[in-house]
């Protein structure tokens, strides 16, 4: 992370990173949307559609619906595939943006509060941080599971 962002108060750094990820994710979404509306009809578009990362994003959206969009911001790399896949499956901008806002907030807060530093420490082998990381991942998985069960139990439509 840039040193000047790290020197900001947490709320300001989170807000700045929220704006950064907003524009990055929106650009990725709109590239997917443009692909849906024209590029897919070209030879290059057919290759793009068969790309494994793009296919993974589309499959995740079709399988889980809108909850995968904010949850994808808790991953590295997969979030781009999901954002592009949302555009490629022709989601409306309004629904996509509403689904993505919690993910923007989570991403901004995680990076502003040192999430990247935690990841670097894990790579370097700090056992205490490894345990903390495992606890956080388990909490996120359990929370996501509870949200999905609630949605399915109450018959809330998760498709676009």
MONORMO-V737883 format. One record per pair of residues at least 6 apart in sequence whose ideal C-beta (glycine too) atoms are under 8 Angstrom apart, sorted by the first residue. I is the first residue (numbers start at 0). GAP is how many residues later the second one is. D is the distance in Angstrom with one decimal. If there is no record, write none. Layout:
I:GAP:D
I:GAP:D
This chain:
0:110:6.3
0:115:5.7
0:116:7.9
4:8:5.3
4:11:6.2
4:12:7.1
4:107:7.4
5:7:7.1
7:8:6.8
7:104:7.8
9:102:5.8
9:103:6.3
12:95:7.9
12:99:3.7
13:91:7.5
13:94:4.5
13:95:4.9
13:98:4.3
13:99:7.7
14:93:7.1
15:92:7.6
15:96:7.8
16:90:6.9
16:91:3.7
16:92:8.0
16:94:5.1
16:95:5.4
17:86:5.1
17:87:6.1
17:89:7.7
17:90:3.8
19:88:7.7
20:52:7.2
20:82:7.9
20:83:5.1
20:86:4.8
20:87:6.1
21:82:5.3
24:48:7.9
24:54:7.5
24:58:4.9
24:75:5.9
24:78:7.7
24:79:6.9
25:71:7.6
27:52:5.7
27:55:4.0
27:56:5.2
27:59:7.3
28:54:5.1
28:55:7.2
28:57:5.6
28:58:4.4
28:62:7.8
28:64:7.6
28:67:5.8
28:71:7.9
29:57:6.2
30:53:6.3
30:56:6.5
31:51:7.0
31:52:4.1
31:53:6.5
31:54:6.4
31:55:2.3
31:56:4.1
31:57:7.9
32:54:3.8
32:55:7.5
32:57:7.0
32:60:7.8
33:53:7.5
34:10:6.4
34:13:6.4
34:49:7.8
34:52:6.9
34:53:5.5
35:51:6.4
35:52:5.2
35:53:7.3
35:54:5.0
37:7:7.9
38:6:4.2
38:9:6.9
39:6:7.2
39:8:7.3
39:9:5.9
39:48:7.8
47:6:6.2
48:6:7.8
48:39:7.7
52:24:7.8
52:27:7.6
52:28:4.5
53:27:6.2
53:30:6.1
53:31:6.4
53:34:6.7
55:22:7.1
55:25:5.3
55:29:7.9
56:21:7.4
56:23:7.8
56:24:3.2
56:25:4.5
56:26:7.5
56:27:5.8
56:28:3.0
56:29:7.6
56:31:7.7
57:27:4.2
57:30:6.1
57:31:5.9
58:26:8.0
59:8:4.8
59:12:7.6
59:18:7.8
59:21:7.7
59:22:5.9
59:25:7.0
60:7:5.8
60:8:7.4
60:21:6.5
60:24:5.1
60:25:5.9
60:28:5.8
60:30:7.9
60:99:8.0
61:27:7.2
61:97:7.8
63:84:7.2
63:94:6.6
64:92:7.6
64:93:2.7
64:94:5.0
64:95:7.4
65:29:7.1
65:33:4.3
65:92:5.7
65:94:7.4
66:32:7.8
66:77:7.2
66:80:6.3
66:81:6.2
66:84:6.9
66:91:6.4
67:14:5.9
68:13:6.1
68:14:7.6
68:17:6.2
68:27:6.9
68:30:4.2
68:31:5.2
68:34:6.2
69:29:6.2
69:30:6.3
69:31:7.6
69:32:4.2
69:33:3.5
69:36:6.9
70:32:7.1
70:73:5.7
71:6:5.7
71:7:4.1
71:9:7.9
71:10:3.9
71:11:7.2
71:31:6.5
72:6:5.3
72:27:7.7
72:30:3.4
72:31:6.9
72:33:5.5
72:34:4.2
73:29:7.7
73:32:6.4
73:33:7.8
73:36:7.6
73:66:6.0
78:24:7.6
78:28:7.9
82:17:7.6
85:10:5.1
86:9:7.6
88:71:7.0
89:70:7.9
90:69:5.1
91:68:7.3
94:65:6.2
117:11:6.1
117:14:7.6
117:15:6.5
120:8:4.6
121:7:5.6
121:8:5.7
121:11:5.4
149:6:8.0
150:7:5.9
